[in-house]
Amino acid sequence: MSLKEGDFAPDFTMPASGGREVSLAALKGRPFVLYFYPKADTPGCTKEACAFQEGLGGLGKLPLTVIGVSRDPMPAIEKFAAKYQLTFPLASDETGAVSEAFGTWVEKSMYGRKYLGMERATFLIDAAGRIAQIWHNVKVPGHAEAVLAAAKALA
């Protein structure tokens, strides 16, 4: 079953950078962004994370939480967050349960070889816990700006 706009976001709890934990329950009543990225400290993922970091400053008083999710282990995530001074939480979905629930662990193909991997996708969740907007197969340039503009419109 694939998620669509208007559906309730699947429940989740994950460890996150800075010794934090992120969960659907803790975010209840506030809009948030959950973006899935393939691998910490790779060129595209770095550009995406830095764009979200820069964009957060332009939100003013909008209480929006941005959470990056990958299947990397916590040590790799902590190193990535520290290297680029990312203040928003980067969560580790090592078991793959969250990426499975959101439908972002998908079959990919490279040079004719099929494999499972993380789809670059973003979910904007409203204060009621419903999915307000979904972006699949994200192209990094301009994406963070589009997501943050949609979040502002939601508020």
JOWO-V241338 format. One record per helix or strand of 3 or more residues. SS is the DSSP state (H for helix, E for strand). FROM is the first residue (numbers start at 0). LEN is the number of residues. If there is no record, write none. Layout:
SS_FROM_LEN, SS_FROM_LEN
This chain:
E_12_4, H_16_3, E_19_4, H_23_4, E_31_5, H_42_17, E_64_6, H_73_10, E_89_3, H_96_5, E_104_6, E_112_6, E_120_5, E_129_6, H_142_12
